[in-house]
Amino acid sequence: MSYYITTSIPYANADPHIGFALELIQADVLARYARQQGHDVVFSTGTDEHGTKIYEKAQEKGVDPHKLTDEMSQNFRDLAEVLNSSHNRFIRTTDKEHESRAQKIWKALEKDIYKAQYKGLYCVGCEAYVTEAAAKENGGECPTHQKPYEVLEEENYFFKLSKYSDDIKAAIESDSFDVLPKHRKNEILGVLKDGLEDISISRPADKLPWGVPVPGDKKQVMYVWFEALMNYITVLGYPDQKDFKDFWPADVQVIGKDILRFHAAIWPGMLLGLGIELPKKLYVHGFIYVAGQKMSKSIGNVVHPKEVVKQYGADALRYYLLGHIPSSGDGDFTWEKFHDAYTNELGNELGNAVQRTIVMIVKYKHGQLGKLARSQHDEAKYHEAIEYCQFDKALEAVWKMIRGLNQYIEEEKPWQIAKEGDAQQLEAVLSHQAASLMQIADLLTPFLPETADAIKQALSAEPIVLPERTLFPRIEREEE
């Protein structure tokens, strides 16, 4: 059975930050979980490489835009590798295949495209137009980039998004296109309440030459956001390739809250215009703040995922982002909180349960326990949490098992049973510990793949042996 999951494609004008690391890891959990359930998975990520910001940055550096995007895109590939992402597609919007298929999509939508004069407020940083009402609410400047909006007046192509407003609203209300968490669904329904307006979908090529040319009109290029959204089907080979026929519609698309409107209003409108199904599920994550503040180079509080992984390992960062950043909203990162989670939860709870169990099996049973079955603790809350993209709740369910195992060890005292010489009872207790760890490792596989694999390998060996490395070695935190 096929399963298709995507991340958004981040804009390739800056180094990847911890917010995109969160998104990539969340999508990776869903992809790994789907494989565990026996699905044939396509997991796609990539980079968005056209538009004003890329063009201006390339000019500023005196380099060709394609050379700049080659370098920046590689940074995102490197991050994915560092985070142990299991994606099997990486799309760049400068790929020739994407560009040619984007033009096919444009032509397929031509019945809903017209040309008109446009005047509006625009944020270059967001590469997005804003309404007069939104600009007024924000005091005339973009709250993200803290710069005044620019007034753009030009002749552009427009997409008849208004035509599909009612159908999009109906799909979201019926959950055939399910937006999670629920408050994000309510947020987009609030936008749809008064209907959608038609949107500008091109820019004059003399103002912005860096983009996909509009078919049949060399004087216009596709608006970067309109074209970037197409990646989710161009990567599958829309309209004629087998992957598109086998894997669309997407099972889950994972995005950040700042691009909800693009993915829950504009993207479904485009799909309806093409006459193809909407994604089954859109999961929207929040932002990560650092000690309550937005990350900023000027403040000097930017957290680079590679630095965290270099010191603590990929699974430690995965655990913190999945377990300590609320799946339903914004979260906070501090080195102190991260280190505490690493030491107390990963080291003292999970690491200790593994270490104590295997040491006792080696010491008292010479590594021999006979055929080991997987324990059957109730997993219902875990599976339900993953179904609703509640990664923190899924890990909470696993940690309840880990703490329960540690409590069991303290209550049963296998060292005391060994001292008393009750071989049968000792075998039963140690077998229960090992079986519980096998179940825990299985449940952790989508979340902490390296750790889960180390536990399984150690307990599957004949004889059972200690893992080659300490799972979460003690690390002294430097005071900030």
C-alpha positions in Angstrom: 0.0 0.0 0.0 1.4 3.4 -1.0 2.0 6.3 1.4 3.2 9.8 0.4 4.5 12.4 2.8 6.1 15.8 2.2 7.7 18.6 4.1 7.4 22.2 2.8 10.3 23.2 0.7 12.3 25.9 2.6 13.5 29.0 0.8 17.2 28.5 -0.1 18.4 32.0 0.8 19.8 31.2 4.3 21.2 28.4 6.3 18.6 25.9 7.7 17.5 26.6 11.3 16.1 24.5 14.0 12.5 25.2 13.0 13.0 23.3 9.7 14.8 20.6 11.6 11.6 20.1 13.6 9.5 19.8 10.4 11.9 17.4 8.8 12.1 15.2 11.9 8.3 15.2 12.3 7.8 14.1 8.7 10.5 11.5 9.1 8.7 9.9 12.1 5.5 9.6 10.0 7.5 8.1 7.1 9.3 5.6 9.3 6.1 4.7 11.1 4.4 4.0 7.8 7.2 1.7 6.7 6.8 -0.2 9.9 3.1 -0.7 9.0 4.2 -2.2 5.7 3.5 0.7 3.4 5.6 1.6 0.3 6.7 5.1 1.2 7.6 8.2 -0.8 9.0 10.9 1.5 9.8 14.2 -0.2 11.6 17.3 0.9 13.7 19.8 -1.0 14.4 23.5 -1.6 12.5 26.5 -3.1 15.0 28.4 -5.3 13.3 31.1 -7.4 12.1 34.5 -6.5 13.2 38.0 -5.5 15.2 37.2 -2.4 17.4 34.7 -4.2 17.9 37.0 -7.1 18.8 40.0 -4.9 21.2 37.9 -2.7 23.0 36.6 -5.8 23.4 40.1 -7.2 24.7 41.3 -3.8 27.3 38.6 -3.8 28.1 39.0 -7.5 27.3 35.4 -8.4 24.9 33.6 -10.7 21.7 32.7 -8.9 22.0 29.1 -9.9 25.5 28.9 -8.3 24.1 30.4 -5.1 21.2 28.0 -4.9 23.6 25.0 -5.6 25.4 26.0 -2.4 22.4 26.8 -0.3 20.5 23.7 -1.4 23.4 21.5 -0.3 23.2 22.9 3.2 19.6 21.5 3.4 20.8 18.1 2.1 23.6 18.1 4.7 21.1 18.9 7.5 18.8 16.0 6.4 21.7 13.6 6.6 22.8 14.9 10.0 19.3 14.5 11.3 19.1 10.9 9.9 16.2 11.7 7.7 14.9 8.8 5.7 13.5 10.8 2.7 13.9 9.3 -0.7 13.1 12.3 -2.8 14.8 15.7 -2.7 13.4 18.2 -5.2 14.9 21.5 -6.2 12.6 24.0 -8.0 15.5 24.7 -10.4 15.5 21.1 -11.6 14.7 21.0 -15.3 12.0 18.3 -14.7 10.2 20.5 -12.1 10.3 23.6 -14.4 8.9 21.7 -17.4 6.2 20.1 -15.3 5.4 23.4 -13.7 4.7 24.8 -17.2 2.4 21.8 -17.9 0.5 22.6 -14.7 0.1 26.3 -15.7 -1.3 25.2 -19.1 -3.7 22.8 -17.4 -4.9 25.7 -15.3 -5.3 28.2 -18.1 -9.1 28.1 -18.0 -8.8 29.7 -14.6 -6.0 32.2 -15.4 -6.4 35.8 -16.7 -4.3 38.9 -17.1 -5.0 42.2 -15.2 -3.4 45.2 -13.7 -2.5 44.8 -10.1 -1.6 47.2 -7.3 -0.9 45.9 -3.9 1.3 45.7 -0.8 4.1 43.2 -0.9 6.8 41.9 1.5 10.0 40.9 -0.3 11.1 38.9 2.7 7.9 36.8 2.7 7.7 36.9 -1.1 4.0 37.5 -0.6 1.3 40.1 -1.1 -0.8 41.2 1.9 -4.3 42.7 2.0 -4.9 46.3 3.1 -6.6 45.0 6.3 -3.6 42.8 7.2 -1.1 45.6 6.6 -3.2 48.0 8.7 -3.3 45.4 11.5 0.5 45.0 11.4 1.1 48.8 11.5 2.2 48.9 7.8 5.2 46.6 8.2 5.8 42.9 8.1 6.0 41.5 11.7 8.4 38.8 10.6 10.9 40.9 8.7 10.1 44.2 10.5 10.2 46.2 7.2 7.5 48.4 5.6 5.5 46.8 2.9 6.3 47.9 -0.7 3.6 49.1 -3.1 3.8 47.1 -6.3 1.9 48.1 -9.4 2.2 45.9 -12.4 0.4 43.8 -15.0 0.3 40.2 -13.8 -1.6 36.9 -14.5 -4.2 36.0 -11.9 -5.7 32.7 -10.8 -9.4 32.4 -10.1 -9.0 31.2 -6.6 -12.4 32.7 -5.6 -14.1 30.1 -7.9 -13.0 27.3 -5.5 -13.5 29.0 -2.1 -16.7 27.1 -1.3 -15.3 23.7 -2.4 -12.2 24.2 -0.3 -14.2 25.2 2.7 -16.5 22.1 2.3 -13.4 19.8 2.0 -11.9 21.2 5.2 -15.2 21.1 7.1 -15.8 17.5 6.1 -12.2 16.4 7.0 -11.7 14.9 3.6 -8.9 17.5 3.6 -8.1 17.3 7.3 -6.2 20.2 8.8 -4.4 19.5 12.1 -4.3 20.5 14.9 -7.9 21.6 15.2 -7.2 25.3 16.0 -5.3 25.5 12.7 -8.4 24.1 11.0 -10.5 26.8 12.7 -8.0 29.5 11.7 -8.2 28.7 8.0 -12.0 28.3 8.1 -12.0 31.9 9.5 -10.1 33.0 6.4 -12.5 31.1 4.1 -15.6 32.4 5.9 -15.9 35.5 3.7 -14.6 33.8 0.6 -11.2 33.9 -1.2 -10.0 36.6 -3.6 -8.3 35.8 -6.9 -4.5 35.9 -6.6 -1.6 37.3 -8.6 0.5 34.4 -9.9 3.2 36.1 -12.0 5.8 38.8 -12.0 7.2 40.8 -14.9 10.4 39.2 -16.2 12.1 42.7 -16.5 11.7 43.1 -12.8 12.4 39.5 -11.8 14.2 37.4 -14.4 14.9 34.6 -11.9 11.9 32.3 -12.2 10.0 29.8 -14.4 8.8 31.5 -17.6 5.1 31.6 -18.1 4.2 29.4 -21.1 3.6 31.5 -24.2 4.7 34.8 -22.5 8.4 35.5 -22.1 7.7 38.8 -20.4 6.3 37.1 -17.3 7.7 34.5 -14.8 5.6 32.5 -12.4 5.2 33.9 -8.9 7.5 32.0 -6.7 4.9 30.7 -4.2 2.5 29.6 -6.9 5.3 27.7 -8.7 6.8 26.3 -5.5 3.6 24.6 -4.4 3.6 22.6 -7.6 6.7 20.6 -6.3 4.4 18.2 -4.4 3.2 16.7 -7.7 6.1 17.5 -10.0 8.3 15.4 -7.8 6.0 12.5 -8.5 6.1 13.1 -12.3 2.7 14.9 -12.8 0.8 14.3 -15.0 2.0 11.1 -16.6 4.4 9.2 -14.5 3.6 6.0 -12.5 4.6 7.6 -9.1 2.0 10.3 -9.5 -0.7 7.7 -10.3 0.4 5.4 -7.4 1.1 8.0 -4.6 -1.1 11.0 -5.1 -3.0 12.2 -3.1 -0.5 12.9 -0.3 -1.3 11.1 3.0 0.3 13.9 5.0 1.9 17.3 4.2 3.9 18.8 7.0 4.2 22.6 7.1 4.8 25.6 9.5 2.0 27.8 10.7 3.3 30.8 8.8 2.5 29.2 5.4 -1.0 27.8 6.3 -2.9 30.0 3.9 -0.7 28.9 1.0 -1.2 25.3 1.7 -4.8 25.2 3.0 -6.3 27.8 0.5 -4.1 28.4 -2.6 -2.8 24.8 -3.0 -6.2 23.1 -2.8 -7.6 25.7 -5.2 -4.8 24.8 -7.7 -5.6 21.1 -7.3 -9.3 21.6 -7.8 -8.5 23.6 -10.9 -6.4 20.6 -12.1 -9.3 18.2 -11.3 -7.2 16.1 -9.0 -7.7 15.0 -5.3 -6.7 17.2 -2.4 -4.2 15.9 0.2 -5.7 13.7 2.9 -4.1 15.6 5.8 -2.2 18.8 6.4 -0.3 18.9 9.7 0.8 22.4 10.8 3.5 22.9 13.4 4.4 25.9 15.4 7.5 28.0 15.9 10.5 27.3 18.1 11.7 30.2 20.3 14.9 30.4 22.2 14.4 31.3 25.9 11.1 32.9 24.9 12.7 35.0 22.1 12.5 34.7 18.4 15.8 33.5 16.9 17.8 36.4 15.5 21.4 36.8 14.2 21.5 40.3 15.7 20.6 38.9 19.2 23.0 36.0 18.7 20.6 33.4 19.9 20.3 31.3 16.7 20.5 27.6 17.4 22.1 25.5 14.7 20.9 21.9 14.5 24.4 20.6 13.4 26.0 22.1 16.5 23.5 20.2 18.8 24.0 17.0 16.9 27.8 17.3 16.9 27.8 17.4 20.7 24.8 15.2 21.7 23.9 13.1 18.7 21.0 13.1 16.3 18.7 11.1 18.5 19.0 13.5 21.4 17.9 16.4 19.2 15.2 14.4 17.7 13.9 13.5 21.2 13.9 17.0 22.4 12.1 18.5 19.3 9.5 15.7 19.2 8.9 15.3 22.9 9.5 18.8 24.4 8.2 21.1 21.6 4.4 20.9 21.8 3.0 19.3 18.6 0.0 21.6 18.7 1.8 24.9 19.1 4.9 26.9 19.7 7.8 25.6 21.8 11.0 26.8 23.5 14.6 25.7 23.3 17.2 26.5 25.8 20.5 24.6 26.2 19.6 24.0 29.9 16.3 22.4 29.1 17.8 20.4 26.4 20.7 19.1 28.6 18.2 18.3 31.4 16.1 16.2 29.0 19.3 14.5 27.7 20.6 13.7 31.1 17.5 12.8 33.0 15.1 11.3 30.4 17.4 9.8 27.8 20.4 9.0 30.1 18.9 8.2 33.5 15.6 6.7 32.4 16.0 5.0 29.1 19.8 4.5 29.1 19.7 3.2 32.6 16.9 0.7 32.0 18.8 -0.7 29.0 22.2 -0.8 30.8 20.9 -2.4 34.0 18.8 -5.0 32.2 21.6 -6.2 29.9 24.3 -6.1 32.6 22.1 -8.4 34.8 21.4 -10.7 31.9 25.2 -11.0 31.2 26.1 -11.3 34.8 23.4 -13.8 36.0 22.6 -15.6 32.8 25.8 -15.4 30.8 23.8 -13.5 28.1 21.4 -16.5 27.6 17.7 -16.0 27.9 16.2 -18.2 25.3 13.9 -16.9 22.6 12.8 -13.4 23.4 9.2 -12.3 22.7 8.1 -8.7 22.3 6.1 -7.5 25.3 2.5 -6.6 24.7 1.8 -3.5 26.8 -1.1 -1.4 25.6 -0.1 0.8 22.6 -3.4 2.3 21.7 -2.6 5.9 22.9 0.8 5.7 21.1 -0.8 4.8 17.7 -3.7 7.3 18.1 -1.2 10.1 18.9 0.8 9.3 15.7 -2.5 9.2 13.7 -3.2 12.8 14.8 0.5 14.0 14.5 0.8 14.4 18.3 4.4 13.4 18.5 4.8 14.7 22.1 1.9 12.5 23.3 3.3 9.4 21.4 6.6 9.8 23.2 4.9 10.4 26.5 3.2 7.0 26.1 6.6 5.3 25.4 8.2 7.1 28.4 5.3 5.8 30.6 6.5 2.3 29.7 10.1 3.2 30.3 9.3 4.6 33.8 7.1 1.6 34.5 10.0 -0.7 33.6 12.4 1.1 35.9 9.8 0.8 38.7 9.4 -2.9 37.9 13.2 -3.4 38.3 13.2 -1.6 41.6 10.2 -3.6 42.9 11.3 -7.1 41.7 15.0 -6.6 42.7 16.5 -9.3 40.3 19.8 -8.9 42.1 18.1 -10.1 45.3 16.4 -13.0 43.4 19.9 -14.1 42.0 21.3 -14.0 45.5 18.5 -16.2 46.8 19.1 -18.7 43.9 15.6 -18.8 42.5 16.7 -19.4 38.8 13.1 -19.8 37.5 11.9 -16.5 38.9 15.1 -14.7 37.9 14.6 -16.0 34.3 11.0 -14.7 34.3 11.9 -11.3 35.6 14.9 -10.7 33.3 12.8 -12.0 30.3 10.1 -9.5 31.2 12.6 -6.7 31.3 14.1 -7.7 28.0 10.7 -8.1 26.3 9.6 -4.7 27.5 12.8 -3.2 26.1 12.1 -4.9 22.7 8.7 -3.3 22.6 10.0 0.1 23.7 12.7 -0.1 21.0 10.1 -1.0 18.4 7.9 2.0 19.4 11.0 4.3 19.4 12.1 3.2 15.9 10.4 6.1 14.1 11.5 8.6 16.7 15.0 7.6 17.8 16.1 5.2 15.0 19.8 4.8 16.1 18.9 4.2 19.7 16.2 1.7 18.9 18.5 -0.2 16.5 21.2 -0.4 19.2 18.8 -1.8 21.7 17.4 -4.4 19.3 20.9 -5.5 18.2 22.1 -5.9 21.8 19.0 -8.0 22.8 18.9 -10.0 19.6 22.6 -11.1 19.9 23.5 -14.7 21.0 24.6 -14.3 23.6 23.0 -11.0 24.6 25.7 -8.3 24.9 26.0 -4.8 26.1 25.7 -2.2 23.2 29.1 -1.3 21.7 28.6 2.3 23.0 26.9 3.8 25.9 23.5 5.0 24.6 23.6 8.5 26.2 27.1 9.1 27.7 27.3 11.8 30.4 28.1 15.2 29.0 29.0 18.1 31.1 27.3 21.3 30.0 29.3 24.4 29.7 27.8 27.3 31.5 26.5 30.0 29.1 
